Amino acid sequence: MQGGNLGYRLLCNLAPPLDRPVGEIGPLAAVHMHNMMKALNLLKEAKKRDDLELASLKDKAVKLEGLEKEVQ
């Protein structure tokens, strides 16, 4: 029996005919992965910029604390 009815397919944990992909999903998966990797690289670059900005702000804060101590 090939499982021509939906009940058989559900009991055997098989995909119904409408759930099967019509075409190949390989190229779509590759494009999706490429887009995800691009987004990840953009996030990494943004994090590097933020880390550099944070480091410079911390340096400025330390310098300002030193100046406040000199003034007092």
Long-range contacts (C-beta under 8 A, 24 or more apart in sequence): none
